[in-house]
Amino acid sequence: MTPATTRNILIFLLGFLGAGALFGGAVLIISPTGELIGMPLSMLSPSPFHSFLLPGILLFLVLGVFPLFLIYALIQKVDSPFAEHFNLFKDMRWPWSFSIYQAFALIVWIQVEMVLLHAVHWLHTFYVFYGVAMLVVALLPQIRDLYKKQDT
């Protein structure tokens, strides 16, 4: 596969995640009781939350807005001295590093959700594998070469 093709796959994966989380987060913000999507508040009884509002806001921002911002940064190869402070992979451009962080954020989100809700749904399994797929694609040599910092 060409670097452009693999980059487009990563962008698609981030876009699908972002769009779904924007929708899901917005629904939970609009309807913090969960009524709008048929999720009873009783689901939250084993968790520290009393409504879906805070989880909805976090979902909207962390798994919704941020991946869409990453798409822009990956396409434009945006430079950000601020983001570079959080870049653990100093030989790579920060948007690539943050795509790795985003995949881990998804996996951690799902794991925490399963623990807090004391439940496992088929969507949990899907999104854990989805996060792993994001990691695999981001770690492909074609992507790494595309986002490796050039010596100047």
C-alpha positions, -999 to 999 in steps of 0.1 A, spaced: 0 0 0 11 35 -7 17 60 22 -13 80 9 -36 50 10 -25 40 45 -28 77 57 -64 77 42 -72 45 62 -60 61 94 -80 93 86 -111 72 79 -107 53 112 -103 86 131 -132 102 112 -156 73 119 -146 74 156 -150 111 158 -184 113 140 -198 85 161 -186 100 194 -199 134 184 -233 120 178 -233 97 209 -219 125 231 -244 151 218 -273 127 225 -261 121 260 -256 158 266 -291 166 252 -307 138 271 -286 131 303 -312 107 315 -304 84 285 -341 83 276 -334 95 240 -314 64 231 -331 40 254 -303 38 281 -319 38 315 -302 57 343 -302 25 363 -272 14 340 -252 40 359 -260 26 394 -226 8 398 -208 39 386 -200 72 403 -222 91 378 -258 101 384 -266 111 348 -250 107 314 -241 144 312 -204 142 322 -197 110 303 -215 126 273 -193 157 275 -161 136 278 -172 114 249 -180 144 228 -147 161 234 -121 133 238 -134 107 213 -154 131 191 -138 165 187 -102 155 192 -100 128 165 -115 153 140 -89 178 150 -62 152 145 -75 145 109 -68 182 101 -34 180 118 -24 148 100 -34 162 66 -19 196 70 11 184 90 5 212 115 34 223 136 26 230 173 53 237 199 27 232 226 17 197 213 54 188 209 58 191 247 35 161 249 51 141 221 67 111 235 81 100 201 106 128 194 116 115 160 79 117 148 56 146 141 31 152 170 -1 144 150 12 109 144 20 105 181 -14 118 191 -31 93 168 -14 66 189 -26 84 221 -61 85 206 -62 48 199 -51 41 235 -77 67 248 -104 47 230 -93 14 244 -90 28 279 -124 45 276 -140 12 267 -122 -7 295 -132 19 321 -168 19 308 -170 -19 312 -157 -17 347 -179 11 358 -211 -4 343 -202 -40 353 -213 -50 318 -199 -61 285 -218 -54 252 -208 -65 217 -200 -28 210 -174 -28 237 -156 -57 219 -160 -39 185 -145 -6 198 -115 -24 216 -107 -41 183 -113 -8 165 -87 9 188 -62 -19 181 -69 -15 143 -61 23 147 -28 13 164 -19 -12 138 -25 12 109 -7 41 127 23 18 133 26 7 96 60 16 81 43 37 54 26 59 80 57 61 101 78 72 71 52 98 62 52 114 97 89 110 106 106 143 113 130 153 86 165 163 96 170 199 87 
